Amino acid sequence: MTSSHRITSKLKIKLFSKNTCLFIKVFRYLSKYINKVKDLFKAINDETRREILELLKKKDMSAGEIADKFKISKPSISHHLDLLKRAGLVTSEKKGQYVIYSLNTTILEYLLQWILTLKK
């Protein structure tokens, strides 16, 4: 094996390693993005969660206030709120002994912009 052949082989290995590393970074980034989109669509797929979003559109509310509007258990409401938070559709802020939930419209704006790009 000639010296230039060894250098070429080492260079190919180095380039392969860099490309693999870049691919892994891109894949990790995209998988986070894909999971966020998946969480978002999962969150808006449920009628109860859509109703919670409608309530929060009118005003910020505590979990108890939200639960009072439904005929399901408080732990179920808590689960729905958790899914909405993970999807980025609602935010929460602790105020005294209550957690107040608010609608996060930023994520909805991004979703609408993305959907409109599909139309083109």
C-alpha positions as CSV (number, residue, x, y, z in Angstrom):
1,M,0.0,0.0,0.0
2,T,1.5,3.3,-1.1
3,S,1.7,6.3,1.2
4,S,-0.8,8.3,-0.9
5,H,-3.2,5.4,-0.7
6,R,-3.0,5.3,3.1
7,I,-3.5,9.0,3.3
8,T,-6.6,8.7,1.0
9,S,-8.0,5.9,3.1
10,K,-7.5,7.9,6.3
11,L,-9.1,10.9,4.7
12,K,-12.1,8.8,3.6
13,I,-12.5,7.5,7.1
14,K,-12.2,11.0,8.5
15,L,-14.8,12.4,6.1
16,F,-17.1,9.4,6.8
17,S,-16.8,10.1,10.5
18,K,-17.6,13.8,10.0
19,N,-20.5,13.0,7.8
20,T,-21.8,10.4,10.1
21,C,-21.5,12.8,13.0
22,L,-23.4,15.5,11.1
23,F,-26.1,13.0,10.1
24,I,-26.6,12.0,13.7
25,K,-26.9,15.6,14.8
26,V,-29.4,16.3,12.0
27,F,-31.3,13.2,12.8
28,R,-31.5,14.1,16.5
29,Y,-32.7,17.6,15.7
30,L,-35.3,16.4,13.3
31,S,-36.5,13.7,15.7
32,K,-37.1,16.3,18.3
33,Y,-39.0,18.4,15.8
34,I,-41.1,15.4,14.6
35,N,-41.9,14.5,18.2
36,K,-43.1,18.0,18.9
37,V,-45.3,18.0,15.8
38,K,-46.6,14.5,16.9
39,D,-47.4,15.8,20.4
40,L,-49.1,18.8,18.9
41,F,-51.4,16.8,16.7
42,K,-52.1,14.3,19.5
43,A,-53.1,17.1,21.7
44,I,-55.6,18.7,19.3
45,N,-57.0,15.3,18.3
46,D,-59.0,15.0,21.5
47,E,-62.4,16.8,21.9
48,T,-61.9,17.5,25.6
49,R,-58.5,19.1,25.0
50,R,-60.0,21.2,22.2
51,E,-62.7,22.3,24.6
52,I,-60.0,23.2,27.2
53,L,-58.3,25.3,24.6
54,E,-61.6,27.1,23.8
55,L,-62.0,27.9,27.6
56,L,-58.5,29.2,27.8
57,K,-59.1,31.3,24.7
58,K,-61.6,33.3,26.8
59,K,-59.5,33.6,30.0
60,D,-56.7,32.1,32.0
61,M,-58.0,29.5,34.5
62,S,-56.8,27.2,37.3
63,A,-57.0,23.4,36.9
64,G,-60.0,23.4,39.3
65,E,-61.9,26.0,37.3
66,I,-61.3,24.0,34.1
67,A,-62.3,20.7,35.9
68,D,-65.6,22.3,37.0
69,K,-66.6,22.7,33.3
70,F,-66.4,19.0,32.7
71,K,-68.0,15.8,33.9
72,I,-64.7,13.9,34.2
73,S,-62.3,13.4,37.1
74,K,-59.7,16.0,38.1
75,P,-56.9,13.6,37.4
76,S,-58.2,13.2,33.9
77,I,-58.2,17.0,33.5
78,S,-54.7,17.1,34.8
79,H,-53.6,14.5,32.3
80,H,-55.2,16.5,29.4
81,L,-53.5,19.7,30.7
82,D,-50.2,17.9,30.8
83,L,-50.5,16.8,27.2
84,L,-51.4,20.3,26.2
85,K,-48.4,21.6,28.0
86,R,-46.1,19.1,26.4
87,A,-47.4,20.1,23.0
88,G,-46.7,23.7,23.8
89,L,-50.4,24.7,23.5
90,V,-50.7,25.9,27.1
91,T,-48.4,27.4,29.7
92,S,-48.8,27.3,33.4
93,E,-47.7,29.6,36.2
94,K,-47.9,29.0,39.9
95,K,-49.8,31.8,41.7
96,G,-50.0,31.1,45.4
97,Q,-51.6,27.7,45.9
98,Y,-53.0,27.6,42.4
99,V,-51.5,26.8,39.0
100,I,-53.0,29.1,36.3
101,Y,-53.1,27.8,32.8
102,S,-53.0,30.1,29.7
103,L,-53.3,29.5,26.0
104,N,-50.0,29.7,24.1
105,T,-51.0,31.1,20.7
106,T,-47.4,31.2,19.4
107,I,-47.3,27.5,18.7
108,L,-50.7,27.8,16.9
109,E,-49.3,30.5,14.7
110,Y,-46.4,28.3,13.7
111,L,-48.7,25.4,13.0
112,L,-51.0,27.6,10.8
113,Q,-48.0,29.0,8.9
114,W,-46.7,25.4,8.3
115,I,-50.2,24.2,7.1
116,L,-50.4,27.2,4.7
117,T,-47.0,26.2,3.2
118,L,-48.5,22.8,2.3
119,K,-51.1,24.6,0.2
120,K,-48.5,26.1,-2.2
